[in-house]
Amino acid sequence: MKPLPINLQNFTKIINEGYVYVDKTPFIAKILSEGQNFFLSRPRRFGKSLFLSTLKAVFSGDEGLFKDLWIGQDNAFDLTQKFPVVYLDMALKSVSPQSLEDDIKVKLRNYAKAEDIDIEAASPGAMLNNLIFELKLKYNQRVVLLIDEYDSPISDNIHDNGLAEANRNILKYFYYNLKSREEDLRLVFVAGVTRFAFMGLSAAFNNLNDITLEDEYAGICGITLEEFDKYFSDNLSISLDKMRENGQLDEKTTAEQFRSKILKWYDGYSWDGKTKVLNPYSILCCLRKSKFSDYWIQTSPSIYFLDKIAAKNPLELLDDFSAKLGEGKLGMAEVGKLQPIPALFQTGYLTIDKSFSVPSVGSSFTLKIPNWEIKNQRYDIFTETLFNTLKLDTDNEKVNFYNALKYKDSQKLTLIFSSLFAGLPAIRHRDNESYYFKIIYGYLNGLNCLVLPELPMAIGTPDLIAAYPEEKLRAIIELKFSPDIPTDEAAKTKILNAMANKALLAIENKRYFWSSWDETTQLVKIGVGITLRGECLVLFGDGISK
């Protein structure tokens, strides 16, 4: 069984040392046959750097690296031909515009020193221009230019408008020089998180073919289901055995059930609404460590975006993403005008659900949360921000909610839920039950109870189950929403009572309690009636009906 290449981005090392390599060379063959200048946007840790490293190796003249890969069987490209390659990783942790310029110059000087050529000039752009010219002159071959994380000096500082703007101006003039050397370049491939047209760099990159949302390149990064089954079957089998042994999975878990759980955790990403890919970093870590966890979330610097969006408006994390967005809006990432939905999409917290072709508008998309890993993190951050926004004392809330359940205190629980809704901006309220469900779930997620949202059962799905296993206490919570807002108090109370009783009736009729009940557990049935502005009423049901 081949070892898994966790945190390895060097193609040559992966091949020479026998690591698993998911063959992406068909995309390289396609690129080489279609043009000269390309751009790709994908979230961090999705395989952009490895793809660029593979491109670099293709032009190294070492055809032996590709003897077992798709491009090695294709005679359309001569793998023995060597080209000069400049690979620029722009993930620079520069603390000022001047240090950014200095860091770029150092990178270029290192290339010049290795090649024993002189490229000195006043600006980084002029130095890059000279480097390309001198390399072509030295090798009598056009130069391959690969730029990774092209936007990092801007996107890493997107919430510091002054620094981001200054860095953008430096990069704009640096990249602009490429157009004057086009005849000296065999291939230009630029990759990053944000799409260049919306970073104020369109003038510098107006000759690049943006393949980010093209159907033919939807699987260029990440791991498709076909690739997962082809390259990881051995690892899957061994990891399944280990997870059975360490208690992560039941001993009776089948290979198909294990595969299905992996897909729920890490699959679901798409850039065309059709081709689905798994998060490569998370799946490699999961199989290597034989444990389900939020691997990508824990290491991705993109969580910075999520924290900032949550701090500004926590409810952005719970919005309905089913509204259609045009391709232009989906790519927005302007300095000083960060839009939450495009930022969440570009950084990997949302993905394309469906794509549409709209007359006179062009391509449009609906988005979704890709998988359990992202959903878990979204609620964790939302919960923390919700408690901060409402200035809730976590310890007090734990005691209050537990006591309200244990003693079936309808008045106290009504006050708890009403206070949650009342403390949030009215403009954010939504005309649907889902909105209020998410608020309550976010709140319960911050308490020391086990929360199970929408757990499928034989004849239905209860909204929420909140449990205290050690105290043998379990609550089934069902919500019913009414869009009516009568001004008359008596009418309002009547509606709330009707909704709360309707919720209790659903629990009773669908017998949700049977999966939760045993002789030693105190089971609590809770019906919550809610109106549009968040006014609510909580009623407790009777004991167990047998």
N, C-alpha and C positions, 0 to 999 in steps of 0.2 A: 504494500500500500504506500503510495506517495505521500510525503508530508505536506501539510497545508501551509501556504505562503502568507501567514499573518504578518502584516506590517512590512512585507517585501514588495517593492515597486520596481525592482531592477529585473527586466526581462531576461537578460543574459545569465544572471545568477540563478534565477528560477529554473531555467532550462538546463544549465550545466550541472546544477546540484540536485536535479530530479524532483522538484516540487510540482504539485498539481498546477497545471496551466490551462485555463479555459481559453480555447483557441478563438481569438478575435481577429485572426489574420484575414478572413474573408472581407471584413470591413476595410482593411488596409488595401487589399487588392481593388476594391470598389473605389476607394478614394483616389488611388493612383491612376485609375482609368478615367476618372471624371473631371479632374481639374488640378489646380495648383494651390489655391488658397482656401483654407477651411477654418471654421470656428465651431466649438462645441461647449455647451453649458451643461454641467451636471453638479449635484451636491458634492461636498467633500467626502473623501473615503469611498468613492463609488467606482474607482478604477481608471480615472483620467490619467493619472501619472504613469500607471503601468502601460496603458495604451500608448502614451507618448514614448515610453521607453522601448516598447515593441517597434514603433515606427523608427526610432533611432537605430535599432539593431538591423532592421530591414535594409538600411542604407550603409551598413558597416562592411559589407562584402563577405561576411561569414555565412555562407549558405548552409553550413552544417547545423546551425541553430534551428533551422526550419525544416529539416528533413522529414519530421513526423507531423508537420502542421499543414494546414490547408494550402497556404501560399507556396509551400515547398513543392507541391504537386502541380502548381499552376505555372505554365511556361510564359505567361504574359509579362512577367517582370524578371529581369536578370538579377538574381540575388548575389551574384559574384561581383557585381559592379559596386565600387565604393565611392561615396560622396562625402564631402566635408559637412559635418553636422554641428549646429549650435543649439544647445538645449539650455534654455533659460528658465529657472524656477524662480518666479517672482514673489514667492511667499516670504517676503522680507519683513522683519519686525522693526522697521525704521520708526524712530520716535519723532522725526521731524522731516520736512521736505528736503532739507539739506542732507540729512543722513540717508534719505532714500536715493538721492542722486549719487552720493558717495558709494552706497552699497551696489548700485547698478554698475558704476564704473569699475569697482573691484572685480565683479563677475566678468566683465568684458576684458579687463587687463589679464585675468587669469587665463582666458582663452588665448589671448595674444601671446602671452609668455610661453604657453605650452607649444604654440605653433611657431615661435621665434619670428613674429611679425610686429610691426609698429602700427598702432591704431590711434595714438594719442590725439585728442581733440578737446575743445572746450566743453562740449555737452555730451551726455550719454547717447543721445540720438546720433550725433555725428560719429561717435566712437563705434556704434553698431553699424553704421553705414560703411565706415572704413574696414571693420572686421569682415563684413560680407564681401566687400570688394577684394581685399587682400587674400582671403581664403580661396576665392574663385581663381584669382591670378596664380596662386601657389599650386593648386591641384588641377587647374584647367577643367574644373567641373562646377556646375552650379551648386549653390549652397542649400542645405535643408535647415530651415529655422523652425524650432519647436519651442513654444512659449507656454509654460504651465502656470496656473494660478495668476493669470495676467492681471486680474482685478484685485488681488489680495491687498495691496496698499490702500485701495479705496474702500473695498467692502469691509475690511477689518476695522475701519474707522468711520463707518457710515453714520454713526450717531455723534461724531465730532465733526460738524459741518466744515469748520475752518481747515482742519488737517486733511479731511477727505477731499475737499475742493482743491487744496494746494497740491496734494499728491496726484489728483486727476490731471491737473495742468502739466505736471512733470511727465506723466505717462503719455499724455496726448502728444506731446512733441517728440517723445522717445519713439513711440510706435509710428508716428506720421512719416518718419524717415524711410520706413520699409517700402513705401510706394515708389520711391525714386530708385530703388535697387531691384525692382521686380524682374528685370531681364537676367539678373544674376542669381535668382532663387529657383531651385527645383521644386520645392514644396514649402509652404507656410501652414503650420497647424497651431492654432491658438485655442487654449482651453481655460475655463474658469467657472466660477459659480454663477455669476450674474451675466446677463446677455449684453454684449458690448454696445448695441444700439441705444441702450437706455442708461449708459454710464457716461454719456457725453463724449464718447470716443468713436462715434460713427464716422466722423471725417477721417480719422486715422485708419479705420478698418473697413472702409466702404467697398473694398475689393474682395472681402472675405465671403465665402459661401457659408451661411449659418445653417448647420445641419441639426440643430438642437431638437426641433420638433418634426423632422422629416421621418416618415414611416419607415423608410429603408434603413435608417440608422437607430431605430428605437432600442435595439438590443446591443448597441456598441459598448455600453458599460453596464455593470450589474450582471446577474446570472439568470438566464432564462430557465424555465422549467425543464426544457429539453437538455440544456447544459447541466443543470443540477443532477438530473437522473443519469446522464452520461459520465460525468466526471467524479461524482461524490457517492456512488452507491456503496463502495467499500467503507468509506468513512461513516456513512449513515448507519451501516450495520453494526460497526464497532461502537459508535456513540450510543446506539439504542441499548446495547448490552450494558454499557457503563451506567446509563441513566436508570435502567432497571435495578442495577446493583446499588446505586447510591440513593435510591428512593425518589428520584425526580419523576420517574414514570412507574406505573403499575407493572407488575411482572407479566401481566397478560396483554400489555400493549403490543400491537402488531406493527410491522414495518410500515404499513400503509397509514395507520393511525399516527405514528411518529412523524412520517412525512407530512401529513395533513397539519399537524400541530406546528411544525417548522414553518410551513407556508403561512399559517395564520400569524405567526410571530414576525416573520421577516420578509414575506412576499408582498406583492400588491403595487409596486412602483410601476409607473408607465409614463411614457412621453408621447404616446400616440393614441391612448385609450384602448389599445388592442393587445399589444405585446406587453406582458407582465414580466418583471424581473425582481429577483431577491436582492436585498442589501448584501453586497459581497463581504463586507467587513464583519457584519453580525453573524452571517451564516458560517463563516470560517471559524470565528471564535466559539460559536455554539457547538460545532462539531469537534473542535479541538479540546474544549474544556468540559464537554458533555454536561452542559448546564444551560437552561434558558435564562437570559438576562438582557438588559437594555445596553448591549455592547456599543453600538454606534452612538447612541445618545450620550453615553458616559465619556466618550472621547472626542466627539465632534465639536469643533469650535463654533459651529452654527447655532448651538444652543444659546449663544449670546443674543441672537435675533429673537428667539423665543422669550427669553427673559425680558428683553426690552419691550417687546410688544405687550407682554403680560403686565409689565409695570405701568405702561401707558393706558391700557384698557384691557383688563383680564377677559372681558366677554368676547373679544376678537377670537379667542381660542375656542369658543363654543359656537360661533356663528354657523349658519347653514351655508355650505359651500356649493349648493346645487344651482345657484344662479350662473348663467352663462357668462364667460369672460372672453373677450376678444384676444387674439394673440398679442396685440399691442399692450393691453393692460396686464396680461400675464407676465410680461417681461419687464415691467416697470421696476426700476431700482435707482431712481435719481438721487443724487446727493441732496440732502435736506428735504426730500419728499418721499421718504420711505413709506410704501404702502404695505400694510400687513399681509394681505393675501398673496401678492406676488412674492414677497420676501419669504413667506412660509413655503411657497411652492419651490422657489429656486434653491432654498437651503435644505429641502428634503422632508419637510414636515407635512406637506400636502403633495398630492400627485394627481395626474389627470385621470379622471374617471371615464369620461366620454368626450369624443371630439365631434364637431358638427361643421358642415360647410354652409354658411349663411349667405345667401345672395346679397350682393352689394356691400357685405361686411367682410367676408372671408372666413378664415378659420376661427371657431369659437370652442370653448372647452368648459366642462364642469369638473370640479375637483372633489377629492375625498381624502380622508386620512388613510394611509396605505395599509397599516397593520397594527397589531397589538403593541409592539414596541413603542410606536409613536403615540398611540392612544393613551397608554399608561403614563407616558411622560407629560403629555398635554394636560391630563387631569391633575397630576402631581403639582405642576407649575401653577395651574389655575387655582387649585386648592390653596396653595401658599399665598398667592396674590389675593384671593378672595378674603382670606382671614386678615391679611394686612389692610386691604381696602376698607373692610368693615370694622377694623380695629377690634377683632374678636380675640378674647383671651382663650387660647386653646384648652388649657386645663379646666377653666370654668365651663366651657362648652361641652367637654367630655362628660363632666359630672351632671350638667343640666339635662343633656340628651339621655344619658343612661337612666337617670331617675325618672324622667318623663315616660320612658318605655316601661321600666320595672313596675311603676305604680299606676300606669295607664292614665297619666295626667293629660287629658285632652287640651285643657286650657294652656298649660305650659308649652306643649308641643306646637300648638297653634301659634303662640307668641314667638317661639324659636323660628319657625318657618316664615311667618309674616315679617319678622325683623330682617331676615335675609333678603327678601324681595324688596322691602321698603328702603333698604340701605343702598340699593343700586340705582343708577340713573334711569329715570322713566323712559328716556329716549331709546334705551337699549332693550326695553321689554318687547317681547315678540308675541304675535297672535297665534301661539300654538303651545300645546302641552309639553313638547320636547324641551323648550327653553327652560321651563320651571323644573322639569326633571333633572336637567343638567346642573342647575344651581343646587338642588338638594343633594344630588350625587357628589358634587364637588365639596359640599359641606361635610357630608358623612365620610368622605375620603380622608378628611383631616382629623377625624376622631379615632380613638383606639379600638374601633370595632371592625369586623370583617364585612366588607360591602360587596354585594354581588348584584350588578346591574343587569336587568333583562336576561335572567337565567332561563334558558329554554326548558319547559316541562312538557309532560305528555299532551295536555290539551290547551296549552297557552303559555304566556310568558309574563310573570309578574314584573312590575317596574323595578322594584328594589327589594333586596333582602339584606337586613342589617343584623349581624349576629355577634354575640359575645360567648364564644364556645366554652370558655372556662367557667363563666357564670351560668351556663345552661339557659341563656336567654336569646330568643330569636324573634325578629319582627319582619312581617311581610307588609310592604308599603305599596299601595296602589294609588295613582293620581288620576283625577278626572278634571278636565278643564272646560270652562264656559267662557266664550268671548263676550257675553253680555255684561254690561256695567250699569245696572240700575242705580239711580241716585237715592231711591227710597231704601232706607235701612232694612225694613221688613222684607222687601222684595229681594234685596241682596242676600240677607240671611237665608231666605227660602232657597235661593239658587245654590248657595254654598252647601247647605244641608243636603240638597238633592244630589249634588256632585259627590260629596263625601260618602253618602249612602250608596250611590251607584258604584263607587270604588269598592266599598266593602262587599257589595253584592257580587262583584266580579271575582273577588277573592273566594267567596263562598261557592259560587256556581262552578268555577273552574277548579275548585279544591286545591288551590296552590299550596295549602298548608301540609298536604300529605307527604311531600318530599322533605319537609322540614321537621315533622313532628315525631317525637318519641316520648315515652312515659316520663323521662327525667327532664325534659326541656320545657321551659315556660315559653309558649308561643303567643305572640301578640299580633293581631290583625289591625292594620291602620289604613283608613281611607282618608285621602286628602282632596278636598274640593278647592279649586283655584279659579279666580276670575282674571281678566286681562291685566289689571294693574297690580297683580300680586297679592290681592287680598285673599285669605285662605281660611279654611276651617278644617281641623283635624278631628276625626272621630275614631274611637277604638271599637273593634268588633267584639262579639261574644267569644266564649271559649271554643274548644275544638268540637266540631260537628262530626259525628262518626257515621 
